[in-house]
Amino acid sequence: MRQATLFIFFFVTFLSNNAKSQCGTIVTDEQAKMMEEAQPRLRSFNNKITRGVIDIPVQIHVLRKSNRKGAIQRYRIQEAISDLNSHFINANIRFVVADKINYIDNSMFYDFDVKYEEELGRDNDVKNVINLYIVNSISSGQIALCGYAYFPPGNDRVLMSKSCINNGSTLPHEMGHYFMLYHTHGISNNGSTDELADQSNCHIAGDRVCDTPADPNISGYVDDNCHYNGKMKDSKGEYYKPDPLNMMSYSTKACRQRFTKGQFTRMNYAALNHREYLEFPKKEVKAKEPSNVLALSGSLMLEIADKPISTALNVNLFKSTEGYYKGTNYQLYLSNQQTVYVYVIGSNLENESNLLFPLENQSALIFKGKEKFALPGNDYMYQMDDVKGMDYLCVLYSRRPLQINNIMDDLGNVEGNFMQRLYKTLGSKLVPLKDVNYKKEDSIAFSAVAKDNYIVPIVVEIEHL
């Protein structure tokens, strides 16, 4: 049976296409208190600094009939995860499938009744990962559901109907709940908001996110062109002007397209402070890796006047511990243990990016065994420009040649900080963090195993005074 001590969010869809969406919530006093106590820390959480991207492990569970028929196609799961990542990368979150799909052949669960959830989870949940269950349909009594997730603290479990997983908004919506987002109209599911239209009480009312317009609950008030056509007023008689495109609203599914910066901040905070225990399951070390597994390892040194730049590691981002003024010259050296393709990209806070290596008439192919090899050459030095803030130096180690000019174009056409733009551009080509070991010793180094993914980035953020 469902536990009454947990937050439970149901994103509900009636069988009729014209019916309103609903959500059912159970909130304990303890959980509400925890959420309110987090508000001061959330307000002081700095969303302007660049952080490393967190890989979140997801175990996929697919329900089939007892005769093994009726499963969702694999490509649809891949599309759903790819779409999810396109939304969440601005929260410094990337979802990575943790292991092989777990197929559950049981007709009793195929068309799923929520009263059997504890039994399903008890027998199949993997600890400390997001367990994403994809079933044929979900019902709660007479109501058909698209999916639901748990607010922290709660089960690491998300259930989705396969008819809804590729609609572009329900899965991101439910993951928003999992990472501490309320609906834009607030904590209650079916009522209106307690936030004023002018948002003067946004920290303590509504969804507690101040860059989402106050929302009175717009279910049934959004037209085919995604325009809000309601005339609802707040307690002071002011008209609401909600955002029908927000992912956490009760707008129509096709209209929900985006999160706000404040929502990204809240989700990043939740990942670091309330879902920090998530980790990839430990695997036994095999005596011999499969033939499709390739090793990658290397190191780089950034030196100023023959002294290395001191850095600290934040997930997969190396941050300089000292600042440097414009005009400062530094050299880049590389050592590698395998023959790889290497590309060096420089960028700044104005999102101006330049290809630093290879230069014209140079090859990106670096043969194994190079020790402290200067890039782009012994006679070259890099210089800090006039743009203060942060500079980024990115070295891409790749098992394959890259269309680097296309990559540079894409980096300039997407939004976000450098890490976010890098992940948006390279996506699934980047080796998951579970397969990379970054380390900071005398040099910046890594070792990795590359399977279907084949690029390892080393990104250094240098403070520019």
C-alpha positions in Angstrom: 0.0 0.0 0.0 1.1 3.6 -0.6 2.8 5.1 2.4 1.1 8.2 3.9 4.4 9.6 5.1 5.7 10.5 1.7 5.1 13.3 -0.8 3.4 11.8 -3.7 2.8 13.6 -7.0 0.5 12.2 -9.6 0.3 13.8 -12.9 -3.1 12.6 -13.8 -4.8 12.4 -17.2 -8.4 11.3 -17.7 -9.2 9.0 -20.6 -10.9 11.8 -22.3 -8.5 14.0 -24.3 -10.5 17.1 -23.1 -10.4 16.4 -19.4 -8.4 18.5 -17.1 -5.1 17.3 -15.6 -4.9 16.8 -11.9 -2.3 16.0 -9.4 -2.7 14.3 -6.0 -0.4 15.2 -3.1 0.1 13.9 0.4 2.3 16.2 2.5 3.3 15.5 6.0 4.0 18.3 8.5 7.6 17.0 8.8 8.2 17.3 5.0 6.6 20.7 4.8 8.8 21.9 7.6 11.9 20.6 5.8 10.9 22.4 2.6 10.4 25.7 4.4 13.7 25.3 6.4 15.5 24.9 3.0 14.2 28.2 1.7 16.9 30.5 3.3 19.7 28.1 2.0 18.1 28.1 -1.4 18.0 31.9 -1.5 21.7 32.0 -0.7 22.6 29.3 -3.2 24.8 30.8 -5.9 23.5 29.9 -9.3 25.9 32.2 -11.1 29.0 30.2 -10.6 30.0 27.4 -13.0 29.8 23.9 -11.4 30.6 20.5 -12.7 27.8 18.5 -14.3 26.4 15.7 -12.2 25.6 12.4 -13.8 22.4 11.0 -12.3 22.0 7.1 -12.5 18.7 5.8 -13.9 17.7 2.2 -13.8 15.1 1.5 -16.5 12.4 -1.1 -15.6 10.1 -2.1 -18.5 6.9 -4.0 -17.8 5.8 -6.6 -20.2 3.0 -9.2 -20.3 3.8 -12.6 -18.9 4.4 -13.8 -22.4 7.1 -11.1 -22.8 5.0 -9.1 -25.3 4.0 -5.4 -25.2 7.3 -3.8 -24.3 8.1 -0.2 -25.2 10.7 0.1 -28.0 14.2 0.8 -27.0 14.5 3.8 -29.3 11.6 5.5 -27.5 13.4 5.2 -24.2 16.6 6.6 -25.7 14.6 9.5 -27.1 12.9 10.2 -23.7 16.3 10.3 -21.9 17.8 12.5 -24.6 14.8 14.9 -24.3 15.1 14.8 -20.5 18.7 15.8 -20.7 18.1 18.7 -23.0 15.9 20.2 -20.3 18.0 19.4 -17.2 21.5 20.3 -18.4 20.9 23.9 -17.3 20.5 22.5 -13.8 23.9 20.8 -14.2 22.2 17.5 -14.3 22.6 14.7 -16.9 20.7 11.4 -16.6 22.7 8.3 -17.5 21.1 4.9 -17.8 22.9 2.9 -15.1 22.7 -0.7 -16.4 20.8 -2.9 -18.8 17.0 -2.6 -19.0 15.3 -4.7 -16.4 12.4 -6.4 -18.1 9.6 -7.5 -15.8 7.3 -10.1 -17.3 4.2 -10.0 -15.2 0.7 -9.3 -16.7 -0.6 -8.2 -13.3 1.8 -5.1 -13.4 1.5 -4.5 -17.1 -1.6 -2.3 -16.8 -0.5 -1.0 -13.5 -2.7 -0.2 -10.5 -0.9 2.1 -8.0 -2.0 -0.2 -5.1 0.7 -2.7 -6.2 3.5 -0.2 -6.2 5.2 -1.3 -3.0 5.3 -4.9 -4.2 6.7 -3.9 -7.5 9.4 -1.6 -6.0 10.3 -4.1 -3.2 11.1 -6.8 -5.8 12.9 -4.6 -8.4 14.2 -1.3 -7.0 18.0 -0.7 -7.2 19.2 1.2 -4.2 20.4 4.8 -4.6 19.5 5.3 -8.2 16.3 6.6 -9.9 14.2 3.6 -10.7 12.2 4.6 -13.8 9.3 2.1 -14.4 7.7 2.2 -17.8 4.3 0.4 -17.8 1.6 0.1 -20.4 -0.9 2.2 -18.4 -1.3 3.5 -14.9 -4.6 3.7 -12.9 -5.6 4.9 -9.5 -9.2 3.8 -9.0 -11.1 5.1 -12.0 -8.5 7.6 -13.0 -5.8 7.0 -15.7 -2.4 8.5 -14.9 0.4 9.6 -17.1 3.0 9.2 -14.4 4.2 10.2 -11.0 7.3 10.8 -8.9 8.3 11.4 -5.3 9.3 14.7 -3.8 12.4 14.5 -1.5 12.5 12.9 0.9 10.8 10.0 -0.7 11.2 6.9 -2.9 13.8 6.9 -5.7 11.0 5.9 -8.0 9.3 7.3 -11.0 6.5 5.6 -12.8 5.5 6.4 -16.4 2.8 5.2 -18.8 4.5 4.3 -22.1 1.8 6.4 -23.9 3.1 9.5 -22.2 6.8 9.1 -21.9 7.5 10.7 -25.3 5.1 13.6 -25.1 7.9 16.0 -24.2 6.7 17.3 -20.9 5.4 14.7 -18.5 8.7 13.0 -17.8 10.5 16.3 -17.2 7.6 17.5 -15.1 7.8 14.4 -12.9 11.6 14.7 -12.6 11.0 18.3 -11.6 9.0 17.1 -8.6 11.8 14.5 -7.8 14.3 17.4 -7.7 12.1 19.6 -5.4 9.9 21.6 -7.7 6.3 22.3 -6.8 3.7 23.1 -9.4 3.8 26.7 -10.4 0.5 27.2 -8.6 2.0 26.0 -5.4 1.9 23.1 -3.0 -1.8 22.1 -3.3 -2.7 20.1 -6.3 -6.2 21.3 -7.2 -6.6 24.6 -5.5 -5.4 28.1 -6.5 -2.2 29.7 -5.4 -1.6 31.8 -2.3 0.9 33.9 -4.2 0.0 37.5 -5.1 0.0 38.5 -8.8 2.8 41.0 -8.1 4.9 38.2 -6.6 5.7 40.3 -3.5 5.3 37.1 -1.3 7.0 34.8 -3.8 9.5 33.4 -1.2 6.8 32.0 1.1 3.9 31.4 -1.3 3.1 29.6 -4.6 6.0 27.5 -5.8 8.6 29.5 -3.8 10.4 30.3 -7.0 10.4 34.0 -7.7 11.0 34.1 -11.4 8.0 32.0 -12.2 4.9 34.3 -12.6 2.2 33.8 -10.0 -0.1 31.0 -11.3 -3.7 30.6 -10.1 -3.9 27.0 -11.6 -4.5 27.3 -15.3 -5.9 23.8 -16.0 -8.6 24.3 -18.6 -7.6 27.9 -19.3 -5.0 27.5 -22.0 -6.0 27.6 -25.7 -4.6 25.7 -28.7 -2.0 28.5 -29.2 -0.7 28.2 -25.6 -2.3 31.4 -24.5 -3.8 31.8 -21.0 -7.4 33.0 -21.4 -8.5 33.0 -17.8 -9.5 36.1 -15.8 -8.6 35.1 -12.3 -7.5 37.6 -9.7 -5.5 37.4 -6.5 -6.7 38.4 -3.0 -5.9 42.1 -3.8 -8.0 42.1 -7.0 -5.0 42.0 -9.4 -5.1 39.8 -12.5 -2.8 36.9 -12.7 -0.4 36.6 -15.7 0.8 33.0 -15.5 3.2 31.3 -17.9 1.5 28.5 -19.8 4.8 27.4 -21.3 6.3 26.5 -17.9 7.1 22.8 -17.4 5.6 22.7 -13.9 2.3 24.3 -14.7 -1.1 22.7 -15.3 -1.0 23.9 -18.9 -1.6 21.4 -21.7 1.2 19.0 -22.2 2.2 20.3 -25.7 2.5 23.8 -24.3 4.9 23.0 -21.4 8.3 23.6 -22.8 10.7 25.3 -20.3 12.0 25.7 -16.8 13.1 29.1 -15.4 16.6 30.0 -14.0 15.1 29.8 -10.5 13.8 26.4 -11.1 17.1 25.2 -12.5 18.8 26.6 -9.4 16.3 24.8 -7.1 16.9 21.5 -8.9 20.7 21.9 -8.8 20.4 22.6 -5.1 18.3 19.5 -4.6 20.7 17.3 -6.5 23.6 18.5 -4.4 21.8 18.5 -1.0 18.8 16.2 -1.1 19.7 13.6 -3.8 23.4 13.6 -3.1 23.3 9.9 -2.2 22.6 8.8 -5.7 25.4 6.8 -7.1 26.1 4.2 -9.8 26.1 0.6 -8.6 29.5 -0.9 -8.0 30.4 -3.5 -10.5 32.8 -6.4 -10.2 36.1 -5.9 -12.0 36.3 -8.3 -14.9 39.6 -10.0 -15.8 39.3 -9.0 -19.4 37.2 -6.1 -20.7 35.0 -6.7 -23.8 36.6 -5.9 -27.1 34.4 -2.8 -27.5 35.8 -1.2 -24.3 38.8 1.1 -24.9 41.0 2.7 -22.3 41.7 6.4 -22.3 44.1 8.3 -20.1 46.2 11.4 -20.1 47.2 14.5 -18.2 47.7 18.2 -18.9 49.7 20.9 -17.3 49.0 24.6 -17.3 52.1 26.5 -16.4 52.9 30.2 -15.8 56.6 31.0 -15.6 57.3 27.3 -15.4 55.0 26.9 -12.4 51.7 24.9 -12.6 48.4 26.7 -12.1 46.9 25.4 -8.9 43.3 24.0 -9.3 40.6 22.3 -7.2 38.2 19.7 -8.7 34.5 20.2 -8.6 32.9 17.0 -10.0 34.4 17.2 -13.5 35.5 20.9 -13.5 38.9 22.0 -12.4 38.8 25.5 -10.9 41.9 27.7 -10.4 42.6 28.6 -6.8 44.3 31.9 -7.8 43.3 34.7 -10.1 45.4 36.1 -13.0 45.4 39.4 -14.7 45.0 40.2 -18.4 48.1 39.8 -20.5 49.3 36.8 -18.4 50.9 34.2 -20.5 50.7 30.5 -19.9 51.7 27.3 -21.7 49.7 24.1 -22.1 51.5 20.7 -22.0 49.9 17.3 -22.6 51.0 13.7 -21.8 49.0 10.7 -23.2 49.2 7.0 -22.9 47.1 6.1 -25.9 46.9 7.4 -29.5 44.0 9.9 -29.4 42.6 12.9 -31.2 43.0 16.0 -29.1 41.3 19.4 -29.5 41.7 22.5 -27.3 39.0 25.1 -27.0 39.2 28.4 -25.2 36.2 30.4 -24.0 35.2 33.3 -21.7 32.1 34.6 -19.9 30.9 36.4 -23.0 30.7 32.9 -24.6 33.3 33.8 -27.2 35.0 30.5 -28.1 38.1 29.8 -30.1 39.8 26.7 -31.4 43.3 26.7 -29.9 44.5 23.4 -31.2 44.9 22.1 -33.8 45.8 25.2 -35.7 45.7 25.3 -39.5 47.9 22.6 -41.1 48.2 20.8 -37.7 46.7 17.3 -37.0 44.6 16.5 -34.0 46.0 13.0 -33.9 48.5 12.6 -31.1 50.4 9.3 -30.9 50.8 7.4 -27.6 53.8 7.9 -25.4 54.0 11.7 -25.6 55.4 13.2 -22.4 54.9 16.9 -21.7 54.1 17.7 -25.3 53.5 21.4 -25.8 50.3 22.5 -27.5 50.0 23.9 -30.1 53.9 23.9 -30.1 57.0 24.8 -28.2 57.0 28.3 -29.6 53.4 29.2 -28.6 51.9 30.6 -25.5 48.4 31.5 -24.6 47.5 35.0 -23.2 44.6 36.2 -21.0 42.5 38.6 -23.0 40.6 41.7 -21.8 37.4 40.0 -20.7 37.4 39.8 -16.9 35.6 37.1 -15.0 36.3 33.5 -15.9 38.2 31.9 -18.8 37.7 28.3 -19.8 40.2 26.0 -21.3 38.7 22.7 -22.6 40.8 19.8 -23.8 38.8 17.1 -25.6 40.4 13.6 -25.7 38.6 11.5 -28.3 38.9 8.0 -29.7 37.5 9.3 -33.0 38.2 12.4 -35.2 35.7 15.1 -34.5 33.9 17.6 -36.8 35.5 20.3 -34.7 34.3 23.2 -36.9 30.7 22.1 -36.5 31.2 21.7 -32.7 32.6 25.3 -32.5 29.5 26.6 -34.4 27.2 24.7 -32.1 29.0 26.0 -28.9 28.2 29.5 -30.1 24.6 28.8 -30.8 23.4 27.4 -27.5 22.8 29.1 -24.2 24.2 28.5 -20.7 27.6 28.6 -19.0 30.5 26.8 -20.7 30.0 23.4 -19.1 26.3 23.5 -20.0 27.0 24.5 -23.6 29.7 21.8 -23.9 27.2 19.1 -22.7 24.4 20.4 -25.0 26.8 20.3 -27.9 28.5 16.9 -27.3 25.7 15.1 -25.4 25.9 11.4 -25.4 29.3 11.4 -27.0 30.8 12.3 -23.6 32.0 9.4 -21.5 29.8 9.1 -18.4 31.4 10.1 -15.1 31.0 6.6 -13.8 33.6 5.5 -16.4 36.0 8.4 -15.8 38.4 9.0 -12.9 39.5 12.6 -12.7 42.4 13.4 -10.3 44.5 16.4 -9.3 48.1 15.5 -8.5 51.2 17.3 -9.9 49.1 17.7 -13.1 45.5 17.5 -14.1 44.9 13.9 -15.0 42.2 11.3 -15.9 41.7 7.7 -16.7 38.6 6.3 -18.4 37.0 3.4 -20.2 35.2 4.4 -23.4 32.4 2.2 -24.8 29.7 3.7 -27.0 30.8 7.2 -25.7 34.2 8.3 -26.8 35.1 11.8 -25.7 36.6 12.7 -22.3 36.6 16.5 -21.6 39.1 18.2 -19.2 37.7 21.7 -18.4 39.7 24.2 -16.5 38.1 27.4 -15.2 40.7 30.2 -14.7 39.8 33.3 -12.7 40.5 36.4 -14.8 41.1 39.5 -12.6 
